[in-house]
């Protein structure tokens, strides 16, 4: 575009790249249940900040946590309600819909999360989720 500098183009590519990593994480891991995708998407180690506290997890440890989560919930839809990228940082608000495998009842989880992308992988994340909440606009 006229008036763009090389730096602006580079920033745009970085934002798209960081955003695409986060989108791929939710689509490939949560919807497709492809835990092998973690090799491409998650740094080793991953620093995870949640209501449980801060943990540094190896990719294998994170994979085991997700496998446990998949025993409780089957995601059928991930609605990305808002996503913003600024360089290596991505903020997302999304609603995960699915089925509780314990009760076979429909369920939803609203998520707010921030991701730091390093070398094309999620290196650090901050996340909060609220069961029974749907912030989507559908």
DSSP file (Angstrom, degrees, kcal/mol; ACC not computed):
  #  RESIDUE AA STRUCTURE BP1 BP2  ACC     N-H-->O    O-->H-N    N-H-->O    O-->H-N    TCO  KAPPA ALPHA  PHI   PSI    X-CA   Y-CA   Z-CA
    1    1 A X    >         0   0    0      0, 0.0     3,-1.6     0, 0.0     2,-0.1   0.000 360.0 360.0 360.0 150.5    0.0    0.0    0.0
    2    2 A X  T 3   +     0   0    0      1,-0.2     3,-0.1     3,-0.0     0, 0.0  -0.421 360.0  19.7 -63.5 136.0    1.1    3.5   -0.6
    3    3 A X  T 3  S+     0   0    0      1,-0.3    -1,-0.2    -2,-0.1     2,-0.2   0.255  91.2 129.4  89.2 -13.7    2.7    5.1    2.5
    4    4 A X    <   -     0   0    0     -3,-1.6    -1,-0.3     4,-0.0     2,-0.3  -0.506  46.1-148.3 -74.2 143.2    3.5    1.7    4.1
    5    5 A X     >  -     0   0    0     -2,-0.2     4,-1.9    -3,-0.1     3,-0.3  -0.686  28.3-107.4-102.8 164.2    7.0    1.2    5.4
    6    6 A X  H  > S+     0   0    0     -2,-0.3     4,-2.4     1,-0.2     5,-0.2   0.866 120.5  57.2 -56.5 -37.1    8.8   -2.1    5.5
    7    7 A X  H  > S+     0   0    0      1,-0.2     4,-2.5     2,-0.2    -1,-0.2   0.880 104.2  51.2 -64.0 -38.4    8.5   -2.0    9.3
    8    8 A X  H  > S+     0   0    0     -3,-0.3     4,-2.3     2,-0.2    -1,-0.2   0.905 110.1  49.6 -66.3 -39.4    4.7   -1.8    9.0
    9    9 A X  H  X S+     0   0    0     -4,-1.9     4,-2.3     2,-0.2    -2,-0.2   0.924 111.4  49.1 -62.8 -43.2    4.6   -4.8    6.7
   10   10 A X  H  X S+     0   0    0     -4,-2.4     4,-2.4     1,-0.2    -2,-0.2   0.911 110.4  50.5 -63.1 -42.1    6.8   -6.8    9.0
   11   11 A X  H  X S+     0   0    0     -4,-2.5     4,-2.4     1,-0.2    76,-0.3   0.915 109.9  50.9 -62.0 -42.1    4.6   -5.9   12.0
   12   12 A X  H  X S+     0   0    0     -4,-2.3     4,-2.4     1,-0.2    -2,-0.2   0.917 110.1  49.0 -62.5 -43.5    1.5   -7.0   10.1
   13   13 A X  H  X S+     0   0    0     -4,-2.3     4,-2.6     1,-0.2    -1,-0.2   0.908 111.3  50.4 -62.0 -41.9    3.1  -10.3    9.2
   14   14 A X  H  X S+     0   0    0     -4,-2.4     4,-2.8     2,-0.2     5,-0.2   0.904 110.8  48.7 -63.8 -41.7    4.1  -10.9   12.8
   15   15 A X  H  X S+     0   0    0     -4,-2.4     4,-2.8     2,-0.2     5,-0.2   0.931 112.8  47.3 -63.6 -45.6    0.6  -10.1   14.0
   16   16 A X  H  X S+     0   0    0     -4,-2.4     4,-2.6     1,-0.2    -2,-0.2   0.917 113.4  49.2 -62.1 -42.6   -1.0  -12.5   11.5
   17   17 A X  H  X S+     0   0    0     -4,-2.6     4,-1.7     2,-0.2    -2,-0.2   0.934 112.8  45.9 -63.1 -47.3    1.6  -15.2   12.4
   18   18 A X  H  X S+     0   0    0     -4,-2.8     4,-1.7    69,-0.2    -2,-0.2   0.923 114.6  48.3 -62.5 -44.1    0.9  -14.9   16.1
   19   19 A X  H  X S+     0   0    0     -4,-2.8     4,-2.7     1,-0.2    -1,-0.2   0.900 108.6  53.9 -63.2 -40.5   -2.8  -14.8   15.6
   20   20 A X  H  X S+     0   0    0     -4,-2.6     4,-2.5    -5,-0.2    -1,-0.2   0.842 105.0  54.6 -66.1 -31.9   -2.7  -17.9   13.3
   21   21 A X  H  X S+     0   0    0     -4,-1.7     4,-2.1     2,-0.2    -1,-0.2   0.933 111.2  44.7 -64.3 -45.3   -0.8  -19.8   16.0
   22   22 A X  H  X S+     0   0    0     -4,-1.7     4,-2.0     2,-0.2    -2,-0.2   0.919 113.8  49.3 -66.6 -43.6   -3.5  -19.1   18.6
   23   23 A X  H  X S+     0   0    0     -4,-2.7     4,-2.5     1,-0.2     5,-0.2   0.926 111.3  50.1 -60.2 -43.8   -6.3  -19.9   16.1
   24   24 A X  H  X>S+     0   0    0     -4,-2.5     4,-2.9     1,-0.2     5,-0.7   0.876 106.1  56.9 -63.4 -37.3   -4.5  -23.2   15.1
   25   25 A X  I  X>S+     0   0    0     -4,-2.1     4,-1.6     1,-0.2     5,-1.1   0.948 112.3  40.3 -58.2 -49.2   -4.2  -24.1   18.8
   26   26 A X  I  <>S+     0   0    0     -4,-2.0     5,-1.4     3,-0.2     4,-0.3   0.891 122.3  40.9 -70.0 -38.6   -7.9  -23.9   19.4
   27   27 A X  I  <>S+     0   0    0     -4,-2.5     5,-1.9    -5,-0.2     4,-0.4   0.959 123.9  33.8 -74.4 -52.0   -8.9  -25.5   16.1
   28   28 A X  I  <5S+     0   0    0     -4,-2.9     6,-2.5    -5,-0.2    -3,-0.2   0.913 129.0  32.4 -74.1 -42.8   -6.3  -28.3   15.9
   29   29 A X  I  X<S+     0   0    0     -4,-1.6     4,-0.6    -5,-0.7    -3,-0.2   0.964 128.9  29.8 -82.4 -53.9   -6.0  -29.1   19.6
   30   30 A X  I  4<S+     0   0    0     -5,-1.1    45,-0.4    -4,-0.3    -3,-0.2   0.904 131.1  30.9 -79.0 -41.1   -9.5  -28.5   21.0
   31   31 A X  I  4<S+     0   0    0     -5,-1.4    -3,-0.2    -4,-0.4    -4,-0.1   0.931 132.2  31.0 -83.0 -46.8  -11.7  -29.2   18.1
   32   32 A X  T  4<S-     0   0    0     -5,-1.9    -3,-0.2    -6,-0.1    -2,-0.2   0.599  95.4-136.5 -87.0 -11.0   -9.7  -31.9   16.3
   33   33 A X     <  +     0   0    0     -4,-0.6     2,-1.2    -6,-0.2    -4,-0.2   0.855  45.0 159.9  57.2  37.6   -8.2  -33.2   19.5
   34   34 A X    >   +     0   0    0     -6,-2.5     3,-1.4     1,-0.2     4,-0.3  -0.709  15.2 173.7 -93.4  86.8   -4.9  -33.4   17.7
   35   35 A X  G >  S+     0   0    0     -2,-1.2     3,-1.2     1,-0.3     4,-0.3   0.731  75.2  68.4 -68.8 -20.7   -2.4  -33.5   20.6
   36   36 A X  G >  S+     0   0    0      1,-0.2     3,-1.4     2,-0.2     4,-0.4   0.759  85.5  71.3 -66.4 -22.9    0.4  -34.1   18.2
   37   37 A X  G X> S+     0   0    0     -3,-1.4     4,-1.5     1,-0.3     3,-1.2   0.728  78.3  77.8 -64.4 -21.1   -0.2  -30.5   17.0
   38   38 A X  H <> S+     0   0    0     -3,-1.2     4,-2.6    -4,-0.3    -1,-0.3   0.824  82.1  66.3 -58.4 -30.2    1.3  -29.4   20.3
   39   39 A X  H <4 S+     0   0    0     -3,-1.4    -1,-0.3    -4,-0.3    -2,-0.2   0.874 110.8  34.4 -57.0 -38.5    4.7  -30.1   18.8
   40   40 A X  H <4 S+     0   0    0     -3,-1.2    -1,-0.2    -4,-0.4    -2,-0.2   0.711 127.1  37.8 -87.0 -23.2    4.2  -27.3   16.3
   41   41 A X  H  < S+     0   0    0     -4,-1.5    81,-3.5    80,-0.1     2,-0.4   0.677 103.5  62.0-109.1 -21.0    2.2  -24.9   18.5
   42   42 A X  E  < S-a  122   0A   0     -4,-2.6    81,-0.2    79,-0.3    -1,-0.1  -0.922  70.1-131.8-119.4 132.5    3.6  -25.0   22.1
   43   43 A X  E     -     0   0A   0     79,-2.9     2,-0.5    -2,-0.4    79,-0.1  -0.333  35.7 -99.3 -70.9 160.5    7.1  -24.0   23.3
   44   44 A X  E    S+     0   0A   0      1,-0.2    14,-0.1    14,-0.1     2,-0.1  -0.916 112.3  26.8-128.0 104.6    8.9  -26.4   25.5
   45   45 A X  E    S-     0   0A   0     12,-0.6     2,-0.4    -2,-0.5    13,-0.2   0.469  86.2-161.8 -86.6 168.1    8.6  -25.4   28.3
   46   46 A X  E     - B   0  57A   0     11,-3.1    11,-3.2    -2,-0.1     2,-0.6  -0.949  10.7-143.3-111.4 132.7    5.3  -23.5   28.4
   47   47 A X  E     -aB 124  56A   0     76,-2.4    78,-2.3    -2,-0.4     2,-0.5  -0.885  21.0-168.8 -98.4 124.4    4.6  -21.0   31.2
   48   48 A X  E     -aB 125  55A   0      7,-3.2     7,-2.5    -2,-0.6     2,-0.5  -0.961  10.1-168.3-122.7 121.1    0.9  -21.1   32.1
   49   49 A X  E     +aB 126  54A   0     76,-3.2    78,-2.4    -2,-0.5     2,-0.2  -0.944  27.5 141.4-109.5 119.5   -0.8  -18.6   34.4
   50   50 A X  E >   - B   0  53A   0      3,-2.2     3,-2.0    -2,-0.5    78,-0.1  -0.799  69.9 -80.2-141.5-176.6   -4.3  -19.6   35.6
   51   51 A X  T 3  S+     0   0    0     76,-0.4     3,-0.1     1,-0.3    77,-0.1   0.745 127.8  62.6 -61.6 -21.8   -6.5  -19.3   38.7
   52   52 A X  T 3  S-     0   0    0      1,-0.3    -1,-0.3     3,-0.0     2,-0.3   0.604 118.6-105.5 -76.8 -12.2   -4.5  -22.4   39.9
   53   53 A X  E <   -B   50   0A   0     -3,-2.0    -3,-2.2     2,-0.1     2,-0.5  -0.771  50.1 -41.7 119.1-167.4   -1.3  -20.3   39.8
   54   54 A X  E     +B   49   0A   0     -2,-0.3     2,-0.4    -5,-0.2    -5,-0.2  -0.880  55.4 176.8-106.2 130.0    1.8  -20.2   37.6
   55   55 A X  E     -B   48   0A   0     -7,-2.5    -7,-3.2    -2,-0.5     2,-0.6  -0.983  26.4-146.1-131.7 143.1    3.3  -23.4   36.2
   56   56 A X  E     -B   47   0A   0     -2,-0.4     2,-0.4    -9,-0.2    -9,-0.2  -0.956  31.9-174.2-103.9 116.6    6.2  -24.1   33.9
   57   57 A X  E     -B   46   0A   0    -11,-3.2   -11,-3.1    -2,-0.6   -12,-0.6  -0.900  23.7-128.5-117.5 138.0    5.2  -27.2   32.0
   58   58 A X     >  -     0   0    0     -2,-0.4     4,-2.5   -13,-0.2     5,-0.2  -0.369  37.7-106.1 -68.7 163.9    7.1  -29.3   29.5
   59   59 A X  H  > S+     0   0    0      1,-0.2     4,-2.3     2,-0.2     5,-0.1   0.892 123.5  52.6 -59.8 -38.1    5.3  -30.0   26.3
   60   60 A X  H  > S+     0   0    0      2,-0.2     4,-2.2     1,-0.2    -1,-0.2   0.915 108.9  48.8 -64.2 -44.0    4.7  -33.6   27.5
   61   61 A X  H  > S+     0   0    0      2,-0.2     4,-1.9     1,-0.2    -2,-0.2   0.905 112.2  48.7 -63.0 -41.5    3.2  -32.4   30.9
   62   62 A X  H  X S+     0   0    0     -4,-2.5     4,-2.4     1,-0.2    -2,-0.2   0.902 108.8  53.8 -65.0 -40.4    0.9  -30.0   29.0
   63   63 A X  H  X S+     0   0    0     -4,-2.3     4,-2.5    -5,-0.2    -2,-0.2   0.913 107.8  50.2 -59.1 -43.7   -0.2  -32.7   26.7
   64   64 A X  H  X S+     0   0    0     -4,-2.2     4,-2.1     2,-0.2    -1,-0.2   0.886 109.0  51.9 -64.0 -39.0   -1.1  -34.9   29.7
   65   65 A X  H  X S+     0   0    0     -4,-1.9     4,-2.1     2,-0.2    -1,-0.2   0.920 111.6  46.7 -62.5 -43.3   -3.2  -32.1   31.2
   66   66 A X  H  X S+     0   0    0     -4,-2.4     4,-2.5     2,-0.2    -2,-0.2   0.907 108.5  54.7 -66.5 -40.4   -5.0  -31.6   27.9
   67   67 A X  H  X S+     0   0    0     -4,-2.5     4,-0.7     1,-0.2    -1,-0.2   0.902 109.1  49.3 -59.1 -40.3   -5.6  -35.4   27.6
   68   68 A X  H >< S+     0   0    0     -4,-2.1     3,-0.9     1,-0.2     4,-0.5   0.913 109.9  50.9 -62.5 -42.8   -7.2  -35.3   31.1
   69   69 A X  H >X S+     0   0    0     -4,-2.1     4,-1.8     1,-0.3     3,-1.5   0.882 104.5  57.6 -62.3 -37.9   -9.4  -32.3   30.1
   70   70 A X  H 3< S+     0   0    0     -4,-2.5    -1,-0.3     1,-0.3    -2,-0.2   0.698  97.5  62.3 -67.9 -18.1  -10.5  -34.2   27.0
   71   71 A X  T << S+     0   0    0     -3,-0.9    -1,-0.3    -4,-0.7    -2,-0.2   0.662 111.7  38.4 -76.2 -16.7  -11.8  -37.0   29.3
   72   72 A X  T <4 S+     0   0    0     -3,-1.5    29,-2.4    -4,-0.5    30,-0.7   0.725 122.5  28.0-103.8 -28.7  -14.2  -34.5   30.8
   73   73 A X  E  <  -C  100   0A   0     -4,-1.8     2,-0.6    27,-0.3    -1,-0.3  -0.994  53.2-156.1-142.0 142.1  -15.3  -32.4   27.8
   74   74 A X  E     -C   99   0A   0     25,-2.4    25,-1.9    -2,-0.4     2,-0.3  -0.949  23.8-144.3-115.8 108.6  -15.8  -32.9   24.1
   75   75 A X  E     +C   98   0A   0     -2,-0.6    23,-0.3   -45,-0.4     3,-0.1  -0.543  25.2 171.3 -73.5 133.1  -15.6  -29.6   22.3
   76   76 A X  E     +     0   0A   0     21,-2.9     2,-0.3     1,-0.4    22,-0.2   0.557  68.3  17.3-112.9 -18.6  -18.0  -29.4   19.3
   77   77 A X  E     -C   97   0A   0     20,-2.0    20,-3.0   -47,-0.0     2,-0.5  -0.969  53.2-163.4-156.3 137.7  -17.5  -25.7   18.5
   78   78 A X  E     -C   96   0A   0     -2,-0.3     2,-0.7    18,-0.2    18,-0.2  -0.974  13.1-164.9-121.7 115.3  -15.1  -22.9   19.3
   79   79 A X  E     -C   95   0A   0     16,-3.0    16,-2.3    -2,-0.5     2,-1.1  -0.880   9.8-151.5-102.2 109.7  -16.5  -19.5   18.6
   80   80 A X  E     +C   94   0A   0     -2,-0.7    14,-0.2    14,-0.2     3,-0.1  -0.717  17.5 179.5 -81.2 106.0  -13.7  -16.8   18.6
   81   81 A X  E     -     0   0A   0     12,-1.6     2,-0.3    -2,-1.1    13,-0.2   0.787  66.1  -2.4 -82.1 -29.9  -15.7  -13.8   19.7
   82   82 A X  E     +C   93   0A   0     11,-1.8    11,-2.6    -3,-0.1     2,-0.3  -0.945  62.0 179.2-159.7 142.0  -12.8  -11.4   19.6
   83   83 A X  E     +C   92   0A   0     -2,-0.3     2,-0.4     9,-0.2     9,-0.2  -0.980   1.7 179.5-147.9 135.4   -9.1  -11.6   18.8
   84   84 A X  E     -C   91   0A   0      7,-2.4     7,-2.9    -2,-0.3     2,-0.4  -1.000   7.2-164.1-137.7 134.6   -6.4   -9.0   18.8
   85   85 A X  E     +C   90   0A   0     -2,-0.4     2,-0.3     5,-0.2     5,-0.2  -0.957  10.9 177.8-121.3 139.6   -2.7   -9.3   18.0
   86   86 A X  E >   -C   89   0A   0      3,-2.9     3,-1.7    -2,-0.4     2,-0.3  -0.836  67.8 -59.9-137.5  97.0    0.0   -6.8   18.8
   87   87 A X  T 3  S-     0   0    0     -2,-0.3   -69,-0.2   -76,-0.3    -1,-0.1  -0.486 122.7  -9.7  62.6-126.1    3.4   -8.2   17.7
   88   88 A X  T 3  S+     0   0    0     -2,-0.3    29,-3.4    -3,-0.1     2,-0.4   0.402 120.5  89.6 -85.2   4.8    4.0  -11.5   19.6
   89   89 A X  E <   -CD  86 116A   0     -3,-1.7    -3,-2.9    27,-0.2     2,-0.4  -0.874  52.6-175.2-109.5 133.1    1.0  -10.9   22.0
   90   90 A X  E     -CD  85 115A   0     25,-2.4    25,-3.0    -2,-0.4     2,-0.4  -0.990   7.1-164.1-127.6 132.4   -2.5  -12.2   21.2
   91   91 A X  E     -CD  84 114A   0     -7,-2.9    -7,-2.4    -2,-0.4     2,-0.4  -0.924  15.6-178.2-111.7 140.8   -5.6  -11.6   23.3
   92   92 A X  E     -CD  83 113A   0     21,-2.6    21,-2.3    -2,-0.4     2,-0.4  -0.997  22.4-167.3-142.4 143.8   -8.7  -13.7   22.7
   93   93 A X  E     +CD  82 112A   0    -11,-2.6   -11,-1.8    -2,-0.4   -12,-1.6  -0.997  31.5 159.2-124.5 123.9  -12.2  -14.0   24.0
   94   94 A X  E     -CD  80 111A   0     17,-1.9    17,-3.1    -2,-0.4     2,-0.5  -0.953  36.4-136.6-144.8 162.0  -14.0  -17.2   22.9
   95   95 A X  E     -CD  79 110A   0    -16,-2.3   -16,-3.0    -2,-0.3     2,-0.5  -0.988  15.5-159.1-121.1 124.0  -16.8  -19.5   23.8
   96   96 A X  E     -CD  78 109A   0     13,-3.0    13,-2.4    -2,-0.5     2,-0.4  -0.900  11.6-170.6-100.8 126.5  -16.2  -23.3   23.7
   97   97 A X  E     +CD  77 108A   0    -20,-3.0   -21,-2.9    -2,-0.5   -20,-2.0  -0.905  27.2 107.6-115.7 146.8  -19.3  -25.3   23.3
   98   98 A X  E     -CD  75 107A   0      9,-2.4     9,-2.3    -2,-0.4     2,-0.4  -0.879  60.5 -59.4-177.3-148.9  -19.5  -29.1   23.7
   99   99 A X  E     -CD  74 106A   0    -25,-1.9   -25,-2.4    -2,-0.3     2,-0.6  -0.989  34.2-127.8-130.1 132.7  -20.6  -32.0   25.8
  100  100 A X  E  >  -C   73   0A   0      5,-2.8     4,-2.6    -2,-0.4     5,-0.4  -0.702  17.3-155.4 -73.7 120.4  -19.7  -32.8   29.4
  101  101 A X  T  4 S+     0   0    0    -29,-2.4    -1,-0.2    -2,-0.6   -28,-0.2   0.725  90.6  58.6 -73.4 -19.3  -18.6  -36.4   29.1
  102  102 A X  T  4 S+     0   0    0    -30,-0.7    -1,-0.2     1,-0.1   -29,-0.1   0.872 125.8  15.5 -74.1 -37.2  -19.4  -37.0   32.8
  103  103 A X  T  4 S-     0   0    0      2,-0.2    -2,-0.2    -3,-0.2    -1,-0.1   0.545  91.2-130.2-113.9 -11.4  -23.1  -36.0   32.4
  104  104 A X     <  +     0   0    0     -4,-2.6     2,-0.3     1,-0.3    -3,-0.2   0.666  65.2 135.2  64.1  18.2  -23.6  -36.2   28.6
  105  105 A X        -     0   0    0     -5,-0.4    -5,-2.8     1,-0.1    -1,-0.3  -0.695  64.4-101.8 -96.3 148.2  -25.2  -32.7   28.9
  106  106 A X  E     +D   99   0A   0     -2,-0.3     2,-0.3    -7,-0.2    -7,-0.3  -0.358  48.6 178.9 -61.2 148.0  -24.5  -29.7   26.6
  107  107 A X  E     -D   98   0A   0     -9,-2.3    -9,-2.4     2,-0.0     2,-0.3  -0.969  18.8-157.3-148.6 162.4  -22.0  -27.2   28.1
  108  108 A X  E     -D   97   0A   0     -2,-0.3    24,-2.9   -11,-0.2    25,-0.5  -0.988   1.1-164.9-141.3 151.0  -20.3  -24.0   27.4
  109  109 A X  E     -DE  96 131A   0    -13,-2.4   -13,-3.0    -2,-0.3     2,-0.4  -0.995  11.1-149.0-135.2 127.3  -17.2  -22.3   28.7
  110  110 A X  E     -DE  95 130A   0     20,-2.1    20,-2.4    -2,-0.4     2,-0.4  -0.824  20.4-162.7 -94.0 136.8  -16.2  -18.7   28.1
  111  111 A X  E     -DE  94 129A   0    -17,-3.1   -17,-1.9    -2,-0.4     2,-0.4  -0.945  19.2-172.5-123.0 140.9  -12.5  -18.0   27.9
  112  112 A X  E     +DE  93 128A   0     16,-2.5    16,-2.4    -2,-0.4     2,-0.3  -0.999  28.2 162.2-121.7 128.3  -10.4  -14.8   28.2
  113  113 A X  E     -DE  92 127A   0    -21,-2.3   -21,-2.6    -2,-0.4     2,-0.4  -0.993  31.2-156.5-149.5 153.6   -6.8  -15.4   27.4
  114  114 A X  E     -DE  91 126A   0     12,-2.4    12,-2.5    -2,-0.3     2,-0.4  -0.996  17.8-165.2-127.9 135.8   -3.5  -13.7   26.5
  115  115 A X  E     -DE  90 125A   0    -25,-3.0   -25,-2.4    -2,-0.4     2,-0.5  -0.947  13.0-152.3-123.7 141.9   -0.7  -15.5   24.7
  116  116 A X  E     -DE  89 124A   0      8,-2.8     7,-3.0    -2,-0.4     8,-1.4  -0.972  18.5-154.0-111.6 121.2    2.9  -14.7   24.1
  117  117 A X  E     + E   0 122A   0    -29,-3.4     2,-0.4    -2,-0.5     5,-0.2  -0.797  14.9 178.7 -99.1 133.4    4.3  -16.2   20.9
  118  118 A X  E >  S- E   0 121A   0      3,-3.0     3,-1.4    -2,-0.4    -2,-0.0  -0.991  70.4 -11.1-136.7 125.4    8.0  -16.9   20.6
  119  119 A X  T 3  S-     0   0    0     -2,-0.4    -1,-0.1     1,-0.3     3,-0.1   0.860 129.9 -53.4  53.4  39.0    9.6  -18.5   17.5
  120  120 A X  T 3  S+     0   0    0      1,-0.2     2,-0.3   -77,-0.0    -1,-0.3   0.598 120.7  95.2  77.8  11.6    6.1  -19.4   16.1
  121  121 A X  E <  S- E   0 118A   0     -3,-1.4    -3,-3.0   -79,-0.0     2,-0.6  -0.938  84.7 -99.5-132.9 155.9    4.9  -21.2   19.3
  122  122 A X  E     +aE  42 117A   0    -81,-3.5   -79,-2.9    -2,-0.3    -5,-0.2  -0.648  42.8 169.5 -73.2 117.0    2.9  -20.3   22.4
  123  123 A X  E     +     0   0A   0     -7,-3.0   -76,-2.4    -2,-0.6     2,-0.3   0.706  63.9  13.1-101.3 -27.4    5.5  -19.7   25.0
  124  124 A X  E     -aE  47 116A   0     -8,-1.4    -8,-2.8   -78,-0.2     2,-0.3  -0.995  63.8-174.7-151.8 143.1    3.4  -18.2   27.8
  125  125 A X  E     -aE  48 115A   0    -78,-2.3   -76,-3.2    -2,-0.3     2,-0.4  -0.998  15.0-161.0-143.8 148.3   -0.3  -17.9   28.4
  126  126 A X  E     +aE  49 114A   0    -12,-2.5   -12,-2.4    -2,-0.3     2,-0.4  -0.998  28.7 173.6-121.6 126.9   -2.7  -16.3   30.9
  127  127 A X  E     + E   0 113A   0    -78,-2.4   -76,-0.4    -2,-0.4     2,-0.4  -0.996  21.8 178.0-145.9 140.8   -6.2  -17.8   30.9
  128  128 A X  E     - E   0 112A   0    -16,-2.4   -16,-2.5    -2,-0.4     2,-0.3  -0.993  13.1-173.3-131.9 140.9   -9.4  -17.6   32.8
  129  129 A X  E     - E   0 111A   0     -2,-0.4     2,-0.5   -18,-0.2   -18,-0.2  -0.975  12.4-155.4-135.8 153.8  -12.6  -19.6   32.0
  130  130 A X  E >   - E   0 110A   0    -20,-2.4   -20,-2.1    -2,-0.3     3,-1.1  -0.957  18.1-136.7-130.2 111.7  -16.1  -19.5   33.3
  131  131 A X  E 3  S+ E   0 109A   0     -2,-0.5   -22,-0.2     1,-0.2     3,-0.1  -0.313  86.7  23.1 -64.0 149.1  -18.3  -22.6   32.9
  132  132 A X  T 3  S+     0   0    0    -24,-2.9     2,-0.4     1,-0.2    -1,-0.2   0.581  96.4 118.1  75.0  10.6  -21.9  -22.1   31.8
  133  133 A X    <   -     0   0    0     -3,-1.1     2,-0.4   -25,-0.5    -1,-0.2  -0.895  40.2-174.4-114.1 140.9  -21.2  -18.8   30.1
  134  134 A X        +     0   0    0     -2,-0.4   -39,-0.1    -3,-0.1   -24,-0.1  -0.916   9.8 170.4-134.6 106.0  -21.6  -18.0   26.5
  135  135 A X        +     0   0    0     -2,-0.4    -1,-0.1   -41,-0.1   -40,-0.1   0.373  41.2 119.4 -95.5   3.5  -20.4  -14.5   25.4
  136  136 A X        -     0   0    0      1,-0.1    -2,-0.1     2,-0.0   -42,-0.0  -0.186  65.5-133.2 -68.7 164.8  -20.7  -15.2   21.7
  137  137 A X              0   0    0      1,-0.2    -1,-0.1   -56,-0.0    -2,-0.0   0.229 360.0 360.0-101.3  12.2  -23.0  -13.1   19.6
  138  138 A X              0   0    0    -59,-0.0    -1,-0.2     0, 0.0    -2,-0.0   0.515 360.0 360.0 -71.3 360.0  -24.6  -16.0   17.7
